[in-house]
Amino acid sequence: MDAYRRNRRLANTRGWPAFGLGFVGFGLGILSLGADTPSVLGLVALFGGTLAMIGGLRAVSRYTRCPACHAALRGNRGLMLDPTACPECGARLQ
């Protein structure tokens, strides 16, 4: 349980903020492409935001694993955000 809580805290402090900043950068890049003359800063924001979103999601995926069997906590609809037990081995997580 302690390893799961530590990894969950790391995902919440490293992965999700990077994803959020990347989402904002991506949105600003898309907005700049809609302007009459797209700026270089807008293109940098678009590509940098995309990379930050991918990195943030990879960090969340890396830190949200079962500490017993190291399986990714995925359900029918993608990543399980608040599971009580591992779907693979059944280990208690909370």
N, C-alpha and C positions, 0 to 999 in steps of 0.2 A: 504494500500500500504506500509506503513512504517513497519508493522509487517512482511510482506512478504520479504521486503528487508533485514530486520534484520535476519530473519531465513535463507534467501539465503546466507547471509554473513557467518553465523555460519556453514552452510553446506559446503561452500567453504573453510573455515579455519580449520574445524575440521574433516569433513567426507572424503573429497577427498584426503587430505594429508595422512591420516591413510590408505586409500585404496591403494594409490601409494606405500607407504612404505611396506605394506603387500604384494603387488604384487612383489616388488623387493625381499623381503624375501622368498616368495614362489618360485620365479625363482631360487634364490641361493640354496634353498633346493633341488629343482629338479635337478639342475646341480650337486650337491654333491651326489645325488643318482646314477647318471650316472658314477661316478668314480668307480675304482676297489674296494675300501673299503670306504663305506659311513661313514662320521664322525658324531659324536654326535652333533656337532655344526650345521651341515647341516640339521639334523633331527629337531633340535630346530628351525632353520630358517624356515623350511617347515611348522611346526605346528604353530609357532608364526606368520608367514606371513599369513597363512590361517585365523587365529583368527583376525588379524588386518584387513584383507580384509572384513571379515564378519562384524566386528565392524564399519568399515568405511562406508560400504553400509547401515548398520542400522542407522547410524547417518545421512547420506544423506536422507534416507527415512523418518526419523523423522522430519528433518528440512524443507523438501520440501512438505509442506502441505498448503492448502488454509487457510488463517487466518479467513475467514468467516464461512466456514462449516467444517473445519478440515479434509477434504477428501484428500487422497493422489493424487498428480497430475500425473496421469497415462493416457497414450494414448493407441493407438492400439499396439504400439511397445515397451511399457514399460514406464519408468519414463520420463516425459516431462521435458527437461532441461531448456527451456526458454519460458514458456507459457505466453500469454498475458491475458488470462482469465481462470478461473477455469472451467474444463469440467463438473463439477457436478452442481454448483450453478450459474455459469456465472459471478462471481464477477471479477472485473478488478484487475489485479495483478501488472502491471507495471506502 
